[in-house]
């Protein structure tokens, strides 16, 4: 509960409005991300690529509005594109199954 001052009450009202706005924005971004992941699971790579573009713009908008941290948005975009690209490689080369080559250690 806010203190008994008018400025504290106003700040509490503003914080509640921001919380509700941010909640819906974060929910929207999560929905888009899960949609892309389901498309990847169903091996629908072309649709996943198109949905990834939409989800990336949603993440950028959320970061711009302050609902999520810009670094968090960047990290999520990176991980999303990594999944999409891995699935595309797996679809192109079924024998590879989307595995990345192992890094070789130099012999000493």
PyMOL CGO cylinders between C-alpha atoms (Angstrom):
from pymol import cmd
from pymol.cgo import CYLINDER

trace = [
    CYLINDER, 0.00, 0.00, 0.00, 1.33, 3.47, -0.80, 0.3, 1, 1, 1, 1, 1, 1,
    CYLINDER, 1.33, 3.47, -0.80, 1.93, 6.02, 1.86, 0.3, 1, 1, 1, 1, 1, 1,
    CYLINDER, 1.93, 6.02, 1.86, -0.76, 8.54, 2.65, 0.3, 1, 1, 1, 1, 1, 1,
    CYLINDER, -0.76, 8.54, 2.65, 0.62, 11.22, 0.33, 0.3, 1, 1, 1, 1, 1, 1,
    CYLINDER, 0.62, 11.22, 0.33, -0.99, 12.18, -2.95, 0.3, 1, 1, 1, 1, 1, 1,
    CYLINDER, -0.99, 12.18, -2.95, 2.24, 11.81, -4.91, 0.3, 1, 1, 1, 1, 1, 1,
    CYLINDER, 2.24, 11.81, -4.91, 2.76, 8.27, -3.58, 0.3, 1, 1, 1, 1, 1, 1,
    CYLINDER, 2.76, 8.27, -3.58, -0.80, 7.35, -4.50, 0.3, 1, 1, 1, 1, 1, 1,
    CYLINDER, -0.80, 7.35, -4.50, -0.33, 8.78, -7.98, 0.3, 1, 1, 1, 1, 1, 1,
    CYLINDER, -0.33, 8.78, -7.98, 2.94, 6.87, -8.40, 0.3, 1, 1, 1, 1, 1, 1,
    CYLINDER, 2.94, 6.87, -8.40, 1.18, 3.66, -7.34, 0.3, 1, 1, 1, 1, 1, 1,
    CYLINDER, 1.18, 3.66, -7.34, -1.56, 4.23, -9.93, 0.3, 1, 1, 1, 1, 1, 1,
    CYLINDER, -1.56, 4.23, -9.93, 1.02, 4.89, -12.65, 0.3, 1, 1, 1, 1, 1, 1,
    CYLINDER, 1.02, 4.89, -12.65, 3.00, 1.79, -11.67, 0.3, 1, 1, 1, 1, 1, 1,
    CYLINDER, 3.00, 1.79, -11.67, -0.12, -0.35, -11.89, 0.3, 1, 1, 1, 1, 1, 1,
    CYLINDER, -0.12, -0.35, -11.89, -0.90, 0.99, -15.38, 0.3, 1, 1, 1, 1, 1, 1,
    CYLINDER, -0.90, 0.99, -15.38, 2.67, 0.28, -16.51, 0.3, 1, 1, 1, 1, 1, 1,
    CYLINDER, 2.67, 0.28, -16.51, 2.56, -3.20, -15.00, 0.3, 1, 1, 1, 1, 1, 1,
    CYLINDER, 2.56, -3.20, -15.00, -0.62, -4.09, -16.89, 0.3, 1, 1, 1, 1, 1, 1,
    CYLINDER, -0.62, -4.09, -16.89, 0.70, -2.66, -20.15, 0.3, 1, 1, 1, 1, 1, 1,
    CYLINDER, 0.70, -2.66, -20.15, 4.03, -4.46, -19.82, 0.3, 1, 1, 1, 1, 1, 1,
    CYLINDER, 4.03, -4.46, -19.82, 2.27, -7.70, -18.92, 0.3, 1, 1, 1, 1, 1, 1,
    CYLINDER, 2.27, -7.70, -18.92, 0.29, -7.73, -22.16, 0.3, 1, 1, 1, 1, 1, 1,
    CYLINDER, 0.29, -7.73, -22.16, 3.35, -6.81, -24.23, 0.3, 1, 1, 1, 1, 1, 1,
    CYLINDER, 3.35, -6.81, -24.23, 5.45, -9.57, -22.64, 0.3, 1, 1, 1, 1, 1, 1,
    CYLINDER, 5.45, -9.57, -22.64, 2.62, -12.05, -23.12, 0.3, 1, 1, 1, 1, 1, 1,
    CYLINDER, 2.62, -12.05, -23.12, 2.38, -11.15, -26.80, 0.3, 1, 1, 1, 1, 1, 1,
    CYLINDER, 2.38, -11.15, -26.80, 6.11, -11.70, -27.32, 0.3, 1, 1, 1, 1, 1, 1,
    CYLINDER, 6.11, -11.70, -27.32, 5.99, -15.08, -25.56, 0.3, 1, 1, 1, 1, 1, 1,
    CYLINDER, 5.99, -15.08, -25.56, 3.03, -16.12, -27.72, 0.3, 1, 1, 1, 1, 1, 1,
    CYLINDER, 3.03, -16.12, -27.72, 4.92, -15.28, -30.91, 0.3, 1, 1, 1, 1, 1, 1,
    CYLINDER, 4.92, -15.28, -30.91, 8.03, -17.14, -29.72, 0.3, 1, 1, 1, 1, 1, 1,
    CYLINDER, 8.03, -17.14, -29.72, 6.11, -20.29, -28.84, 0.3, 1, 1, 1, 1, 1, 1,
    CYLINDER, 6.11, -20.29, -28.84, 4.31, -20.13, -32.19, 0.3, 1, 1, 1, 1, 1, 1,
    CYLINDER, 4.31, -20.13, -32.19, 7.66, -20.19, -34.01, 0.3, 1, 1, 1, 1, 1, 1,
    CYLINDER, 7.66, -20.19, -34.01, 8.92, -23.06, -31.86, 0.3, 1, 1, 1, 1, 1, 1,
    CYLINDER, 8.92, -23.06, -31.86, 5.80, -25.12, -32.63, 0.3, 1, 1, 1, 1, 1, 1,
    CYLINDER, 5.80, -25.12, -32.63, 6.28, -24.50, -36.35, 0.3, 1, 1, 1, 1, 1, 1,
    CYLINDER, 6.28, -24.50, -36.35, 9.86, -25.72, -36.03, 0.3, 1, 1, 1, 1, 1, 1,
    CYLINDER, 9.86, -25.72, -36.03, 8.69, -28.86, -34.22, 0.3, 1, 1, 1, 1, 1, 1,
    CYLINDER, 8.69, -28.86, -34.22, 6.21, -29.52, -37.03, 0.3, 1, 1, 1, 1, 1, 1,
    CYLINDER, 6.21, -29.52, -37.03, 9.05, -29.16, -39.60, 0.3, 1, 1, 1, 1, 1, 1,
    CYLINDER, 9.05, -29.16, -39.60, 7.34, -26.18, -41.27, 0.3, 1, 1, 1, 1, 1, 1,
    CYLINDER, 7.34, -26.18, -41.27, 10.53, -24.19, -41.77, 0.3, 1, 1, 1, 1, 1, 1,
    CYLINDER, 10.53, -24.19, -41.77, 9.29, -21.61, -44.30, 0.3, 1, 1, 1, 1, 1, 1,
    CYLINDER, 9.29, -21.61, -44.30, 6.38, -20.61, -42.07, 0.3, 1, 1, 1, 1, 1, 1,
    CYLINDER, 6.38, -20.61, -42.07, 8.74, -20.58, -39.09, 0.3, 1, 1, 1, 1, 1, 1,
    CYLINDER, 8.74, -20.58, -39.09, 11.03, -18.12, -40.88, 0.3, 1, 1, 1, 1, 1, 1,
    CYLINDER, 11.03, -18.12, -40.88, 8.12, -15.79, -41.62, 0.3, 1, 1, 1, 1, 1, 1,
    CYLINDER, 8.12, -15.79, -41.62, 6.81, -16.08, -38.06, 0.3, 1, 1, 1, 1, 1, 1,
    CYLINDER, 6.81, -16.08, -38.06, 10.32, -15.42, -36.74, 0.3, 1, 1, 1, 1, 1, 1,
    CYLINDER, 10.32, -15.42, -36.74, 10.36, -12.07, -38.54, 0.3, 1, 1, 1, 1, 1, 1,
    CYLINDER, 10.36, -12.07, -38.54, 7.09, -11.12, -36.85, 0.3, 1, 1, 1, 1, 1, 1,
    CYLINDER, 7.09, -11.12, -36.85, 8.30, -12.24, -33.43, 0.3, 1, 1, 1, 1, 1, 1,
    CYLINDER, 8.30, -12.24, -33.43, 11.57, -10.32, -33.84, 0.3, 1, 1, 1, 1, 1, 1,
    CYLINDER, 11.57, -10.32, -33.84, 9.67, -7.12, -34.55, 0.3, 1, 1, 1, 1, 1, 1,
    CYLINDER, 9.67, -7.12, -34.55, 7.48, -7.82, -31.53, 0.3, 1, 1, 1, 1, 1, 1,
    CYLINDER, 7.48, -7.82, -31.53, 10.59, -8.24, -29.37, 0.3, 1, 1, 1, 1, 1, 1,
    CYLINDER, 10.59, -8.24, -29.37, 12.03, -4.99, -30.72, 0.3, 1, 1, 1, 1, 1, 1,
    CYLINDER, 12.03, -4.99, -30.72, 8.80, -3.16, -29.94, 0.3, 1, 1, 1, 1, 1, 1,
    CYLINDER, 8.80, -3.16, -29.94, 8.75, -4.57, -26.41, 0.3, 1, 1, 1, 1, 1, 1,
    CYLINDER, 8.75, -4.57, -26.41, 12.34, -3.43, -25.85, 0.3, 1, 1, 1, 1, 1, 1,
    CYLINDER, 12.34, -3.43, -25.85, 11.57, 0.00, -27.26, 0.3, 1, 1, 1, 1, 1, 1,
    CYLINDER, 11.57, 0.00, -27.26, 8.61, 0.43, -24.91, 0.3, 1, 1, 1, 1, 1, 1,
    CYLINDER, 8.61, 0.43, -24.91, 10.62, -0.78, -21.92, 0.3, 1, 1, 1, 1, 1, 1,
    CYLINDER, 10.62, -0.78, -21.92, 8.62, -3.93, -21.26, 0.3, 1, 1, 1, 1, 1, 1,
    CYLINDER, 8.62, -3.93, -21.26, 11.80, -6.01, -21.53, 0.3, 1, 1, 1, 1, 1, 1,
    CYLINDER, 11.80, -6.01, -21.53, 15.46, -5.07, -21.39, 0.3, 1, 1, 1, 1, 1, 1,
    CYLINDER, 15.46, -5.07, -21.39, 17.07, -4.43, -24.80, 0.3, 1, 1, 1, 1, 1, 1,
    CYLINDER, 17.07, -4.43, -24.80, 19.78, -7.01, -24.09, 0.3, 1, 1, 1, 1, 1, 1,
    CYLINDER, 19.78, -7.01, -24.09, 17.11, -9.59, -23.22, 0.3, 1, 1, 1, 1, 1, 1,
    CYLINDER, 17.11, -9.59, -23.22, 15.36, -8.86, -26.52, 0.3, 1, 1, 1, 1, 1, 1,
    CYLINDER, 15.36, -8.86, -26.52, 18.63, -9.25, -28.39, 0.3, 1, 1, 1, 1, 1, 1,
    CYLINDER, 18.63, -9.25, -28.39, 19.40, -12.53, -26.62, 0.3, 1, 1, 1, 1, 1, 1,
    CYLINDER, 19.40, -12.53, -26.62, 15.96, -13.94, -27.39, 0.3, 1, 1, 1, 1, 1, 1,
    CYLINDER, 15.96, -13.94, -27.39, 16.22, -12.92, -31.05, 0.3, 1, 1, 1, 1, 1, 1,
    CYLINDER, 16.22, -12.92, -31.05, 19.61, -14.58, -31.30, 0.3, 1, 1, 1, 1, 1, 1,
    CYLINDER, 19.61, -14.58, -31.30, 18.40, -17.82, -29.74, 0.3, 1, 1, 1, 1, 1, 1,
    CYLINDER, 18.40, -17.82, -29.74, 15.30, -17.83, -31.92, 0.3, 1, 1, 1, 1, 1, 1,
    CYLINDER, 15.30, -17.83, -31.92, 17.26, -17.42, -35.15, 0.3, 1, 1, 1, 1, 1, 1,
    CYLINDER, 17.26, -17.42, -35.15, 19.72, -20.06, -34.00, 0.3, 1, 1, 1, 1, 1, 1,
    CYLINDER, 19.72, -20.06, -34.00, 16.82, -22.53, -33.63, 0.3, 1, 1, 1, 1, 1, 1,
    CYLINDER, 16.82, -22.53, -33.63, 15.34, -21.59, -37.01, 0.3, 1, 1, 1, 1, 1, 1,
    CYLINDER, 15.34, -21.59, -37.01, 18.69, -21.90, -38.79, 0.3, 1, 1, 1, 1, 1, 1,
    CYLINDER, 18.69, -21.90, -38.79, 19.44, -25.21, -37.09, 0.3, 1, 1, 1, 1, 1, 1,
    CYLINDER, 19.44, -25.21, -37.09, 16.07, -26.57, -38.22, 0.3, 1, 1, 1, 1, 1, 1,
    CYLINDER, 16.07, -26.57, -38.22, 16.68, -25.33, -41.76, 0.3, 1, 1, 1, 1, 1, 1,
    CYLINDER, 16.68, -25.33, -41.76, 20.06, -27.08, -41.84, 0.3, 1, 1, 1, 1, 1, 1,
    CYLINDER, 20.06, -27.08, -41.84, 18.49, -30.25, -40.48, 0.3, 1, 1, 1, 1, 1, 1,
    CYLINDER, 18.49, -30.25, -40.48, 15.83, -30.16, -43.17, 0.3, 1, 1, 1, 1, 1, 1,
    CYLINDER, 15.83, -30.16, -43.17, 18.37, -29.57, -45.94, 0.3, 1, 1, 1, 1, 1, 1,
    CYLINDER, 18.37, -29.57, -45.94, 20.73, -32.30, -44.67, 0.3, 1, 1, 1, 1, 1, 1,
    CYLINDER, 20.73, -32.30, -44.67, 18.67, -35.02, -43.00, 0.3, 1, 1, 1, 1, 1, 1,
    CYLINDER, 18.67, -35.02, -43.00, 21.76, -37.10, -42.22, 0.3, 1, 1, 1, 1, 1, 1,
    CYLINDER, 21.76, -37.10, -42.22, 23.37, -34.28, -40.25, 0.3, 1, 1, 1, 1, 1, 1,
    CYLINDER, 23.37, -34.28, -40.25, 20.24, -33.77, -38.11, 0.3, 1, 1, 1, 1, 1, 1,
    CYLINDER, 20.24, -33.77, -38.11, 21.16, -30.12, -37.59, 0.3, 1, 1, 1, 1, 1, 1,
    CYLINDER, 21.16, -30.12, -37.59, 24.25, -30.78, -35.50, 0.3, 1, 1, 1, 1, 1, 1,
    CYLINDER, 24.25, -30.78, -35.50, 27.01, -28.24, -35.52, 0.3, 1, 1, 1, 1, 1, 1,
    CYLINDER, 27.01, -28.24, -35.52, 30.52, -29.56, -36.18, 0.3, 1, 1, 1, 1, 1, 1,
    CYLINDER, 30.52, -29.56, -36.18, 32.61, -30.06, -33.07, 0.3, 1, 1, 1, 1, 1, 1,
    CYLINDER, 32.61, -30.06, -33.07, 35.39, -27.63, -32.43, 0.3, 1, 1, 1, 1, 1, 1,
    CYLINDER, 35.39, -27.63, -32.43, 38.79, -29.26, -32.75, 0.3, 1, 1, 1, 1, 1, 1,
    CYLINDER, 38.79, -29.26, -32.75, 41.44, -28.67, -30.15, 0.3, 1, 1, 1, 1, 1, 1,
    CYLINDER, 41.44, -28.67, -30.15, 44.89, -27.96, -31.46, 0.3, 1, 1, 1, 1, 1, 1,
    CYLINDER, 44.89, -27.96, -31.46, 47.37, -30.71, -30.78, 0.3, 1, 1, 1, 1, 1, 1,
    CYLINDER, 47.37, -30.71, -30.78, 50.10, -29.63, -28.43, 0.3, 1, 1, 1, 1, 1, 1,
]
cmd.load_cgo(trace, "trace")
